[in-house]
Structures are given as C-alpha cells and as structure tokens.
Amino acid sequence: MKKNKCCVCKTAGLLLKILGIATGTLFVVYFLNLDQKVLSWCYKRVNEIFDRKPQDIKF
C-alpha cells in the first residue's frame, strides 16, 4: 500500500528539488565561467552597434 504524503512533506520535497537544481546550475555557471563569456559576447555586440554611429563630440 502506498502512503499519502502530507502537504508539508510534498512542499518541502519540491522546495529541496528546486534549490538543488538552482545550486547545480549556479555551480556549472561558476565552474565554466559562463557569466563572463556571455558578458564578453554582449560587449562585442554593443560595441559593434555603437562603433557604426556617427560621433559628434563638442567641448
């Protein structure tokens, strides 16, 4: 026979699963330095956009 879990146990289990997945994902991002790689890619794209604009510098 299968026992029915109480609402608190289900919620605690779900919370632990979510925290485990979040911790694992953050560890992979940190270990592979993915945040800096994404920022580097973004900076290159932004610089391409702004380098094409005409510059009007007046002092």
N, C-alpha and C positions, 0 to 999 in steps of 0.2 A: 504494500500500500504506500502511496505517495502522500507525504505530509504537505499540507498547505503552509506556505511561509507567511509570516505576519507582514504587514505593510512596512514596518520599520526595517525588517531584515531585507526586504526587496529594495527599499530605498537606499539602505547602507551598501548593499551589493552593487547597485547601479552607480552610486557615488564613487565607490572604490574602482570600478571599471573605468569610469570617466577620468578619474585622477591618474590611474595607471597609464591610460592611453596618452593623456596630456604630458605626463612626465616622460614617457618614452619618446614622444615626438620632439619635445624640447631637448632631450638628450641628443637625439640624432642631429637636430639643427645645430646644437652647440659643438658636437664632436666633429662634424663635417664642415663647420664654419659657413653654413649656408646663408646666414643673415648677411655677412659681409659680401658674399658672392652676388646676392640679389641686389644689395645696395650699389655695388660696383656696376652692375648691368644697368640699373636705373640712372646712375650718374652719367654713364656714357650716352644713354638715350637723351637725357635732358640737355647735356652739352651739345649734342648734335642739333637739337632744336634751336637752342639759343645762339649757337655759332652762325646759323644761317640768317639771323635777324640783322638788319642794318643797325649800326651803332651810332648813336648821336650823343657824344659826350661834350657837354658845355660846362665850363667852370666859371 
